[in-house]
Amino acid sequence: MTVVLGPDDAIDPGWAWAGSVAEVSDLVRAGLTVAVTLPEDATEAVATAAVFAWAGARVFRTTPETARDVRLAVEMTDSLAGRRPPALTRRGLA
């Protein structure tokens, strides 16, 4: 389950906060739910969310303006990593 939070949304005290990909990987291996805070710039937030999602982060704190794009990036990353089915599959026949 992935959670995208706004800057003022409540947080669960059981989440482990991480600031780097190495921290995320270590905390995920320890079996914790990992949360990260994303940059305010939209492009940086989407790219950072994709990298952290690939490493296993499940909770993303971002601005309301970038929340939709962050969710799409995380869902795409989870599909590529094999953790969820793709939203749409097409079979290309040449």
N, CA, C and O atoms as a GROMACS GRO file, in nm:
protein
  376
    1MET      N    1   0.084  -0.118   0.000
    1MET     CA    2   0.000   0.000   0.000
    1MET      C    3   0.088   0.124   0.000
    1MET      O    4   0.183   0.134   0.078
    2THR      N    5   0.057   0.217  -0.088
    2THR     CA    6   0.131   0.343  -0.097
    2THR      C    7   0.043   0.455  -0.046
    2THR      O    8  -0.076   0.460  -0.076
    3VAL      N    9   0.102   0.546   0.030
    3VAL     CA   10   0.031   0.661   0.085
    3VAL      C   11   0.101   0.787   0.038
    3VAL      O   12   0.223   0.800   0.051
    4VAL      N   13   0.024   0.882  -0.018
    4VAL     CA   14   0.077   1.012  -0.055
    4VAL      C   15   0.012   1.114   0.036
    4VAL      O   16  -0.111   1.128   0.036
    5LEU      N   17   0.091   1.184   0.114
    5LEU     CA   18   0.042   1.280   0.213
    5LEU      C   19   0.071   1.423   0.172
    5LEU      O   20   0.167   1.451   0.101
    6GLY      N   21  -0.015   1.513   0.218
    6GLY     CA   22   0.011   1.655   0.205
    6GLY      C   23   0.100   1.700   0.321
    6GLY      O   24   0.124   1.622   0.413
    7PRO      N   25   0.148   1.823   0.316
    7PRO     CA   26   0.240   1.869   0.420
    7PRO      C   27   0.179   1.877   0.559
    7PRO      O   28   0.252   1.871   0.658
    8ASP      N   29   0.047   1.890   0.570
    8ASP     CA   30  -0.018   1.904   0.700
    8ASP      C   31  -0.092   1.778   0.744
    8ASP      O   32  -0.155   1.779   0.850
    9ASP      N   33  -0.087   1.670   0.666
    9ASP     CA   34  -0.158   1.548   0.701
    9ASP      C   35  -0.092   1.479   0.820
    9ASP      O   36   0.028   1.491   0.842
   10ALA      N   37  -0.173   1.406   0.895
   10ALA     CA   38  -0.124   1.334   1.012
   10ALA      C   39  -0.032   1.220   0.970
   10ALA      O   40  -0.049   1.160   0.864
   11ILE      N   41   0.065   1.192   1.055
   11ILE     CA   42   0.158   1.083   1.027
   11ILE      C   43   0.141   0.974   1.132
   11ILE      O   44   0.100   1.002   1.244
   12ASP      N   45   0.173   0.854   1.095
   12ASP     CA   46   0.167   0.739   1.185
   12ASP      C   47   0.299   0.731   1.260
   12ASP      O   48   0.405   0.733   1.197
   13PRO      N   49   0.297   0.721   1.392
   13PRO     CA   50   0.422   0.714   1.467
   13PRO      C   51   0.504   0.588   1.439
   13PRO      O   52   0.621   0.582   1.474
   14GLY      N   53   0.444   0.488   1.376
   14GLY     CA   54   0.516   0.366   1.345
   14GLY      C   55   0.599   0.373   1.219
   14GLY      O   56   0.674   0.280   1.189
   15TRP      N   57   0.587   0.481   1.144
   15TRP     CA   58   0.664   0.494   1.020
   15TRP      C   59   0.807   0.534   1.050
   15TRP      O   60   0.833   0.611   1.143
   16ALA      N   61   0.898   0.482   0.972
   16ALA     CA   62   1.039   0.519   0.983
   16ALA      C   63   1.070   0.619   0.872
   16ALA      O   64   1.045   0.590   0.755
   17TRP      N   65   1.123   0.735   0.908
   17TRP     CA   66   1.155   0.838   0.810
   17TRP      C   67   1.297   0.820   0.760
   17TRP      O   68   1.388   0.792   0.838
   18ALA      N   69   1.315   0.837   0.629
   18ALA     CA   70   1.446   0.820   0.568
   18ALA      C   71   1.477   0.939   0.479
   18ALA      O   72   1.386   1.003   0.426
   19GLY      N   73   1.605   0.970   0.463
   19GLY     CA   74   1.646   1.083   0.381
   19GLY      C   75   1.733   1.046   0.263
   19GLY      O   76   1.770   1.132   0.184
   20SER      N   77   1.768   0.917   0.251
   20SER     CA   78   1.851   0.875   0.139
   20SER      C   79   1.806   0.737   0.092
   20SER      O   80   1.734   0.666   0.163
   21VAL      N   81   1.849   0.701  -0.026
   21VAL     CA   82   1.812   0.571  -0.083
   21VAL      C   83   1.872   0.458   0.001
   21VAL      O   84   1.808   0.354   0.020
   22ALA      N   85   1.993   0.478   0.051
   22ALA     CA   86   2.056   0.376   0.134
   22ALA      C   87   1.977   0.354   0.263
   22ALA      O   88   1.958   0.240   0.306
   23GLU      N   89   1.931   0.462   0.324
   23GLU     CA   90   1.850   0.450   0.446
   23GLU      C   91   1.719   0.377   0.416
   23GLU      O   92   1.678   0.290   0.492
   24VAL      N   93   1.654   0.412   0.304
   24VAL     CA   94   1.529   0.347   0.266
   24VAL      C   95   1.552   0.197   0.251
   24VAL      O   96   1.476   0.116   0.305
   25SER      N   97   1.656   0.159   0.180
   25SER     CA   98   1.684   0.017   0.158
   25SER      C   99   1.708  -0.057   0.289
   25SER      O  100   1.656  -0.166   0.309
   26ASP      N  101   1.786   0.004   0.379
   26ASP     CA  102   1.813  -0.060   0.508
   26ASP      C  103   1.687  -0.076   0.592
   26ASP      O  104   1.664  -0.181   0.651
   27LEU      N  105   1.604   0.028   0.596
   27LEU     CA  106   1.482   0.023   0.676
   27LEU      C  107   1.380  -0.076   0.618
   27LEU      O  108   1.310  -0.144   0.693
   28VAL      N  109   1.372  -0.084   0.485
   28VAL     CA  110   1.281  -0.180   0.421
   28VAL      C  111   1.326  -0.321   0.453
   28VAL      O  112   1.244  -0.408   0.483
   29ARG      N  113   1.457  -0.346   0.446
   29ARG     CA  114   1.510  -0.478   0.480
   29ARG      C  115   1.480  -0.516   0.626
   29ARG      O  116   1.466  -0.633   0.659
   30ALA      N  117   1.470  -0.414   0.712
   30ALA     CA  118   1.439  -0.439   0.852
   30ALA      C  119   1.289  -0.462   0.874
   30ALA      O  120   1.247  -0.494   0.985
   31GLY      N  121   1.209  -0.446   0.768
   31GLY     CA  122   1.066  -0.473   0.776
   31GLY      C  123   0.981  -0.355   0.820
   31GLY      O  124   0.867  -0.374   0.862
   32LEU      N  125   1.034  -0.234   0.811
   32LEU     CA  126   0.961  -0.115   0.853
   32LEU      C  127   0.890  -0.049   0.735
   32LEU      O  128   0.932  -0.063   0.620
   33THR      N  129   0.783   0.024   0.766
   33THR     CA  130   0.718   0.107   0.665
   33THR      C  131   0.795   0.237   0.658
   33THR      O  132   0.807   0.309   0.757
   34VAL      N  133   0.848   0.268   0.540
   34VAL     CA  134   0.938   0.382   0.526
   34VAL      C  135   0.865   0.500   0.464
   34VAL      O  136   0.791   0.486   0.367
   35ALA      N  137   0.887   0.618   0.524
   35ALA     CA  138   0.828   0.743   0.476
   35ALA      C  139   0.939   0.837   0.435
   35ALA      O  140   1.046   0.839   0.495
   36VAL      N  141   0.912   0.916   0.330
   36VAL     CA  142   1.009   1.015   0.282
   36VAL      C  143   0.938   1.147   0.254
   36VAL      O  144   0.818   1.148   0.223
   37THR      N  145   1.010   1.255   0.265
   37THR     CA  146   0.959   1.387   0.229
   37THR      C  147   1.022   1.426   0.096
   37THR      O  148   1.144   1.417   0.079
   38LEU      N  149   0.938   1.468   0.001
   38LEU     CA  150   0.985   1.499  -0.134
   38LEU      C  151   1.010   1.649  -0.150
   38LEU      O  152   0.952   1.729  -0.076
   39PRO      N  153   1.096   1.688  -0.246
   39PRO     CA  154   1.120   1.830  -0.272
   39PRO      C  155   0.993   1.899  -0.323
   39PRO      O  156   0.899   1.834  -0.368
   40GLU      N  157   0.991   2.032  -0.315
   40GLU     CA  158   0.873   2.106  -0.359
   40GLU      C  159   0.864   2.122  -0.510
   40GLU      O  160   0.755   2.135  -0.564
   41ASP      N  161   0.977   2.120  -0.578
   41ASP     CA  162   0.978   2.132  -0.724
   41ASP      C  163   0.913   2.006  -0.784
   41ASP      O  164   0.947   1.894  -0.746
   42ALA      N  165   0.819   2.027  -0.877
   42ALA     CA  166   0.740   1.916  -0.933
   42ALA      C  167   0.827   1.810  -1.001
   42ALA      O  168   0.809   1.691  -0.978
   43THR      N  169   0.920   1.853  -1.084
   43THR     CA  170   1.005   1.758  -1.156
   43THR      C  171   1.093   1.680  -1.060
   43THR      O  172   1.107   1.558  -1.073
   44GLU      N  173   1.151   1.748  -0.964
   44GLU     CA  174   1.235   1.681  -0.865
   44GLU      C  175   1.154   1.586  -0.779
   44GLU      O  176   1.201   1.477  -0.744
   45ALA      N  177   1.031   1.625  -0.743
   45ALA     CA  178   0.947   1.541  -0.659
   45ALA      C  179   0.912   1.411  -0.730
   45ALA      O  180   0.916   1.304  -0.668
   46VAL      N  181   0.877   1.418  -0.857
   46VAL     CA  182   0.840   1.297  -0.933
   46VAL      C  183   0.961   1.204  -0.947
   46VAL      O  184   0.950   1.084  -0.926
   47ALA      N  185   1.076   1.260  -0.982
   47ALA     CA  186   1.196   1.178  -0.998
   47ALA      C  187   1.239   1.116  -0.866
   47ALA      O  188   1.274   0.998  -0.861
   48THR      N  189   1.237   1.194  -0.760
   48THR     CA  190   1.276   1.144  -0.629
   48THR      C  191   1.179   1.036  -0.580
   48THR      O  192   1.221   0.936  -0.522
   49ALA      N  193   1.050   1.057  -0.603
   49ALA     CA  194   0.950   0.959  -0.562
   49ALA      C  195   0.973   0.826  -0.634
   49ALA      O  196   0.963   0.720  -0.572
   50ALA      N  197   1.004   0.830  -0.763
   50ALA     CA  198   1.027   0.707  -0.838
   50ALA      C  199   1.148   0.631  -0.783
   50ALA      O  200   1.143   0.508  -0.769
   51VAL      N  201   1.255   0.702  -0.751
   51VAL     CA  202   1.375   0.637  -0.697
   51VAL      C  203   1.346   0.578  -0.560
   51VAL      O  204   1.382   0.463  -0.533
   52PHE      N  205   1.283   0.655  -0.472
   52PHE     CA  206   1.251   0.604  -0.338
   52PHE      C  207   1.152   0.488  -0.344
   52PHE      O  208   1.162   0.394  -0.266
   53ALA      N  209   1.055   0.494  -0.437
   53ALA     CA  210   0.960   0.384  -0.452
   53ALA      C  211   1.032   0.257  -0.497
   53ALA      O  212   1.001   0.148  -0.450
   54TRP      N  213   1.126   0.270  -0.588
   54TRP     CA  214   1.203   0.155  -0.634
   54TRP      C  215   1.279   0.092  -0.517
   54TRP      O  216   1.294  -0.030  -0.510
   55ALA      N  217   1.328   0.176  -0.426
   55ALA     CA  218   1.402   0.127  -0.309
   55ALA      C  219   1.310   0.067  -0.204
   55ALA      O  220   1.356  -0.004  -0.115
   56GLY      N  221   1.178   0.096  -0.212
   56GLY     CA  222   1.084   0.033  -0.121
   56GLY      C  223   1.006   0.125  -0.029
   56GLY      O  224   0.929   0.077   0.054
   57ALA      N  225   1.023   0.257  -0.041
   57ALA     CA  226   0.947   0.350   0.043
   57ALA      C  227   0.798   0.336   0.011
   57ALA      O  228   0.761   0.313  -0.104
   58ARG      N  229   0.711   0.350   0.113
   58ARG     CA  230   0.568   0.334   0.094
   58ARG      C  231   0.488   0.460   0.126
   58ARG      O  232   0.372   0.469   0.088
   59VAL      N  233   0.548   0.558   0.194
   59VAL     CA  234   0.477   0.679   0.233
   59VAL      C  235   0.556   0.799   0.179
   59VAL      O  236   0.676   0.810   0.200
   60PHE      N  237   0.484   0.888   0.108
   60PHE     CA  238   0.548   1.002   0.043
   60PHE      C  239   0.479   1.131   0.086
   60PHE      O  240   0.358   1.145   0.066
   61ARG      N  241   0.553   1.223   0.144
   61ARG     CA  242   0.497   1.353   0.182
   61ARG      C  243   0.537   1.453   0.074
   61ARG      O  244   0.655   1.470   0.044
   62THR      N  245   0.436   1.518   0.015
   62THR     CA  246   0.459   1.611  -0.095
   62THR      C  247   0.358   1.724  -0.088
   62THR      O  248   0.271   1.726  -0.001
   63THR      N  249   0.368   1.819  -0.180
   63THR     CA  250   0.274   1.930  -0.185
   63THR      C  251   0.147   1.886  -0.257
   63THR      O  252   0.151   1.793  -0.337
   64PRO      N  253   0.035   1.952  -0.230
   64PRO     CA  254  -0.090   1.916  -0.298
   64PRO      C  255  -0.079   1.930  -0.450
   64PRO      O  256  -0.145   1.857  -0.524
   65GLU      N  257   0.002   2.024  -0.497
   65GLU     CA  258   0.015   2.047  -0.642
   65GLU      C  259   0.083   1.930  -0.713
   65GLU      O  260   0.054   1.904  -0.830
   66THR      N  261   0.172   1.860  -0.645
   66THR     CA  262   0.245   1.750  -0.710
   66THR      C  263   0.194   1.613  -0.670
   66THR      O  264   0.247   1.512  -0.717
   67ALA      N  265   0.094   1.605  -0.583
   67ALA     CA  266   0.047   1.476  -0.531
   67ALA      C  267   0.002   1.381  -0.642
   67ALA      O  268   0.036   1.262  -0.637
   68ARG      N  269  -0.072   1.430  -0.739
   68ARG     CA  270  -0.121   1.343  -0.847
   68ARG      C  271  -0.005   1.287  -0.929
   68ARG      O  272  -0.002   1.167  -0.958
   69ASP      N  273   0.090   1.372  -0.965
   69ASP     CA  274   0.204   1.327  -1.045
   69ASP      C  275   0.291   1.229  -0.966
   69ASP      O  276   0.344   1.133  -1.022
   70VAL      N  277   0.307   1.254  -0.837
   70VAL     CA  278   0.385   1.164  -0.753
   70VAL      C  279   0.317   1.028  -0.746
   70VAL      O  280   0.383   0.925  -0.758
   71ARG      N  281   0.185   1.026  -0.727
   71ARG     CA  282   0.114   0.898  -0.720
   71ARG      C  283   0.130   0.821  -0.851
   71ARG      O  284   0.154   0.700  -0.848
   72LEU      N  285   0.119   0.888  -0.965
   72LEU     CA  286   0.137   0.820  -1.094
   72LEU      C  287   0.278   0.763  -1.107
   72LEU      O  288   0.295   0.650  -1.154
   73ALA      N  289   0.378   0.839  -1.065
   73ALA     CA  290   0.517   0.792  -1.074
   73ALA      C  291   0.539   0.671  -0.984
   73ALA      O  292   0.608   0.576  -1.022
   74VAL      N  293   0.482   0.673  -0.864
   74VAL     CA  294   0.498   0.561  -0.771
   74VAL      C  295   0.425   0.438  -0.823
   74VAL      O  296   0.478   0.327  -0.815
   75GLU      N  297   0.305   0.455  -0.878
   75GLU     CA  298   0.232   0.342  -0.934
   75GLU      C  299   0.306   0.281  -1.053
   75GLU      O  300   0.312   0.159  -1.067
   76MET      N  301   0.362   0.366  -1.138
   76MET     CA  302   0.439   0.317  -1.253
   76MET      C  303   0.561   0.239  -1.205
   76MET      O  304   0.592   0.132  -1.257
   77THR      N  305   0.630   0.294  -1.105
   77THR     CA  306   0.749   0.227  -1.052
   77THR      C  307   0.713   0.093  -0.990
   77THR      O  308   0.784  -0.006  -1.010
   78ASP      N  309   0.604   0.087  -0.916
   78ASP     CA  310   0.560  -0.039  -0.857
   78ASP      C  311   0.525  -0.142  -0.964
   78ASP      O  312   0.551  -0.261  -0.947
   79SER      N  313   0.466  -0.097  -1.074
   79SER     CA  314   0.435  -0.189  -1.184
   79SER      C  315   0.563  -0.242  -1.249
   79SER      O  316   0.573  -0.361  -1.278
   80LEU      N  317   0.660  -0.153  -1.270
   80LEU     CA  318   0.787  -0.196  -1.330
   80LEU      C  319   0.863  -0.291  -1.238
   80LEU      O  320   0.931  -0.382  -1.286
   81ALA      N  321   0.851  -0.270  -1.107
   81ALA     CA  322   0.921  -0.355  -1.011
   81ALA      C  323   0.847  -0.487  -0.988
   81ALA      O  324   0.900  -0.576  -0.922
   82GLY      N  325   0.725  -0.500  -1.041
   82GLY     CA  326   0.649  -0.623  -1.027
   82GLY      C  327   0.571  -0.634  -0.898
   82GLY      O  328   0.528  -0.743  -0.861
   83ARG      N  329   0.551  -0.522  -0.828
   83ARG     CA  330   0.476  -0.523  -0.702
   83ARG      C  331   0.328  -0.499  -0.720
   83ARG      O  332   0.251  -0.518  -0.626
   84ARG      N  333   0.285  -0.459  -0.839
   84ARG     CA  334   0.143  -0.439  -0.869
   84ARG      C  335   0.124  -0.462  -1.018
   84ARG      O  336   0.217  -0.443  -1.096
   85PRO      N  337   0.004  -0.502  -1.058
   85PRO     CA  338  -0.020  -0.520  -1.202
   85PRO      C  339  -0.029  -0.384  -1.271
   85PRO      O  340  -0.069  -0.286  -1.209
   86PRO      N  341   0.008  -0.378  -1.398
   86PRO     CA  342  -0.004  -0.252  -1.469
   86PRO      C  343  -0.151  -0.209  -1.482
   86PRO      O  344  -0.240  -0.294  -1.484
   87ALA      N  345  -0.174  -0.079  -1.490
   87ALA     CA  346  -0.310  -0.027  -1.502
   87ALA      C  347  -0.372  -0.067  -1.636
   87ALA      O  348  -0.493  -0.087  -1.646
   88LEU      N  349  -0.289  -0.077  -1.739
   88LEU     CA  350  -0.338  -0.109  -1.872
   88LEU      C  351  -0.230  -0.188  -1.945
   88LEU      O  352  -0.113  -0.151  -1.943
   89THR      N  353  -0.271  -0.296  -2.006
   89THR     CA  354  -0.175  -0.373  -2.085
   89THR      C  355  -0.223  -0.377  -2.229
   89THR      O  356  -0.342  -0.393  -2.257
   90ARG      N  357  -0.130  -0.363  -2.316
   90ARG     CA  358  -0.160  -0.372  -2.460
   90ARG      C  359  -0.062  -0.468  -2.523
   90ARG      O  360   0.055  -0.476  -2.486
   91ARG      N  361  -0.113  -0.539  -2.618
   91ARG     CA  362  -0.027  -0.632  -2.689
   91ARG      C  363  -0.003  -0.578  -2.828
   91ARG      O  364  -0.097  -0.563  -2.907
   92GLY      N  365   0.119  -0.551  -2.857
   92GLY     CA  366   0.152  -0.497  -2.988
   92GLY      C  367   0.183  -0.608  -3.087
   92GLY      O  368   0.272  -0.690  -3.065
   93LEU      N  369   0.109  -0.609  -3.193
   93LEU     CA  370   0.134  -0.707  -3.299
   93LEU      C  371   0.183  -0.634  -3.422
   93LEU      O  372   0.118  -0.540  -3.469
   94ALA      N  373   0.294  -0.676  -3.472
   94ALA     CA  374   0.351  -0.608  -3.588
   94ALA      C  375   0.302  -0.671  -3.716
   94ALA      O  376   0.340  -0.627  -3.824
   0.00000   0.00000   0.00000
